[in-house]
Amino acid sequence: MRRILLCINWLLLLHFSLLSQNRTITGSVTDPAGEPLPGTTVSVKDSGIGTITDGNGFYSLKVPDDTKLLVFTFLRYKTMEVVVFTNTSGSTNSA
């Protein structure tokens, strides 16, 4: 029983340490006229991490701290790769 409890504690600590290595990126996707693009796929390049924009073109995505590129895909539009950076205040932005 003690061995099981130790394993559960270890797994919980591992889970919390993995969570602390993430950040959340939020934003919106619009077309050239400024209209929102709902249903746009937003993903971290070369990973299984992604989301889809809501009805107003907004997204929120939890990503690893070392994320460098987001990929935006929408039907009939060219796929875009956007560089992710952190400004001096610590908030996350994309160029």
LORORO-480172 format. One record per residue (C-alpha): residue in three letters; residue number from 1; y, x, z. Coordinates in pm, 1 decimal, decimal comma, always signed. Example, Ala and Ser with C-alpha at 12.3 -4.5 7.8 and 13.67 -1.06 7.14 Angstrom:
BEGIN
[ALA; 1; [-450,0; +1230,0; +780,0]]
[SER; 2; [-106,0; +1367,0; +714,0]]
# end
This chain:
BEGIN
[MET; 1; [+0,0; +0,0; +0,0]]
[ARG; 2; [+238,9; +283,3; +86,0]]
[ARG; 3; [+173,1; +446,3; -252,0]]
[ILE; 4; [+264,4; +121,5; -432,2]]
[LEU; 5; [+588,8; +90,0; -233,7]]
[LEU; 6; [+680,0; +450,3; -315,1]]
[CYS; 7; [+618,7; +383,8; -686,7]]
[ILE; 8; [+835,0; +70,9; -677,3]]
[ASN; 9; [+1115,3; +260,4; -500,6]]
[TRP; 10; [+1093,2; +540,6; -755,3]]
[LEU; 11; [+1108,5; +295,5; -1044,9]]
[LEU; 12; [+1412,8; +122,0; -893,4]]
[LEU; 13; [+1592,7; +455,4; -849,4]]
[LEU; 14; [+1508,9; +554,1; -1206,4]]
[HIS; 15; [+1636,4; +218,7; -1331,6]]
[PHE; 16; [+1967,8; +254,2; -1145,4]]
[SER; 17; [+2017,1; +612,2; -1263,4]]
[LEU; 18; [+1961,1; +504,7; -1623,1]]
[LEU; 19; [+2210,4; +220,7; -1584,4]]
[SER; 20; [+2477,5; +457,8; -1456,6]]
[GLN; 21; [+2459,1; +654,7; -1782,7]]
[ASN; 22; [+2591,5; +365,6; -1990,6]]
[ARG; 23; [+2934,7; +232,6; -2079,9]]
[THR; 24; [+3043,4; -91,1; -2242,5]]
[ILE; 25; [+3234,1; -99,8; -2568,9]]
[THR; 26; [+3413,4; -420,5; -2665,0]]
[GLY; 27; [+3616,1; -514,6; -2967,5]]
[SER; 28; [+3658,3; -751,3; -3257,3]]
[VAL; 29; [+3575,8; -738,2; -3627,0]]
[THR; 30; [+3809,6; -883,0; -3889,2]]
[ASP; 31; [+3830,4; -887,6; -4267,6]]
[PRO; 32; [+4121,4; -725,4; -4457,6]]
[ALA; 33; [+4326,5; -1045,9; -4415,0]]
[GLY; 34; [+4280,2; -1035,2; -4037,1]]
[GLU; 35; [+4030,4; -1323,6; -4024,6]]
[PRO; 36; [+3741,9; -1283,1; -3775,4]]
[LEU; 37; [+3397,0; -1196,2; -3909,1]]
[PRO; 38; [+3142,4; -1381,1; -3692,6]]
[GLY; 39; [+2783,8; -1263,6; -3734,3]]
[THR; 40; [+2869,6; -898,6; -3801,4]]
[THR; 41; [+2601,3; -659,8; -3677,3]]
[VAL; 42; [+2737,3; -385,8; -3450,0]]
[SER; 43; [+2492,0; -109,0; -3357,9]]
[VAL; 44; [+2470,9; +245,2; -3228,0]]
[LYS; 45; [+2375,4; +471,6; -3519,0]]
[ASP; 46; [+2008,7; +575,4; -3524,3]]
[SER; 47; [+1910,3; +366,1; -3223,2]]
[GLY; 48; [+1773,8; +24,0; -3143,6]]
[ILE; 49; [+2090,8; -73,0; -2959,2]]
[GLY; 50; [+2300,0; -344,8; -3117,8]]
[THR; 51; [+2459,7; -686,7; -3102,9]]
[ILE; 52; [+2618,9; -949,8; -3327,3]]
[THR; 53; [+2980,5; -1066,4; -3312,9]]
[ASP; 54; [+3047,7; -1414,6; -3178,3]]
[GLY; 55; [+3225,1; -1699,6; -3356,7]]
[ASN; 56; [+3562,0; -1527,8; -3309,8]]
[GLY; 57; [+3443,8; -1184,3; -3427,8]]
[PHE; 58; [+3427,1; -1037,0; -3075,3]]
[TYR; 59; [+3148,3; -812,1; -2947,8]]
[SER; 60; [+3046,0; -634,1; -2628,5]]
[LEU; 61; [+2787,8; -358,4; -2640,5]]
[LYS; 62; [+2641,1; -143,9; -2361,9]]
[VAL; 63; [+2584,6; +205,9; -2503,7]]
[PRO; 64; [+2477,2; +548,3; -2373,3]]
[ASP; 65; [+2761,9; +777,7; -2264,1]]
[ASP; 66; [+2693,0; +1017,9; -2551,1]]
[THR; 67; [+2735,7; +754,6; -2825,7]]
[LYS; 68; [+2929,9; +900,1; -3119,2]]
[LEU; 69; [+2906,8; +638,4; -3397,8]]
[LEU; 70; [+2894,9; +260,3; -3425,4]]
[VAL; 71; [+2771,3; +98,5; -3745,5]]
[PHE; 72; [+2922,0; -233,0; -3861,3]]
[THR; 73; [+2727,5; -438,1; -4115,8]]
[PHE; 74; [+2825,8; -770,1; -4273,4]]
[LEU; 75; [+2685,8; -938,3; -4583,8]]
[ARG; 76; [+2890,8; -866,4; -4900,6]]
[TYR; 77; [+3096,4; -598,3; -4723,7]]
[LYS; 78; [+3049,2; -222,9; -4726,7]]
[THR; 79; [+2874,0; -90,0; -4414,9]]
[MET; 80; [+3116,5; +107,7; -4198,4]]
[GLU; 81; [+3050,6; +385,9; -3949,2]]
[VAL; 82; [+3319,1; +417,0; -3682,9]]
[VAL; 83; [+3369,4; +714,1; -3450,4]]
[VAL; 84; [+3370,1; +627,1; -3080,0]]
[PHE; 85; [+3590,1; +826,5; -2843,9]]
[THR; 86; [+3720,8; +810,1; -2487,6]]
[ASN; 87; [+4093,8; +839,3; -2434,6]]
[THR; 88; [+4253,3; +1021,0; -2142,1]]
[SER; 89; [+4258,1; +707,9; -1923,9]]
[GLY; 90; [+3878,2; +687,2; -1952,1]]
[SER; 91; [+3859,0; +370,0; -2158,4]]
[THR; 92; [+3650,2; +363,5; -2474,2]]
[ASN; 93; [+3798,4; +313,3; -2819,3]]
[SER; 94; [+3690,4; +335,7; -3179,7]]
[ALA; 95; [+3889,4; +476,5; -3470,0]]
# end
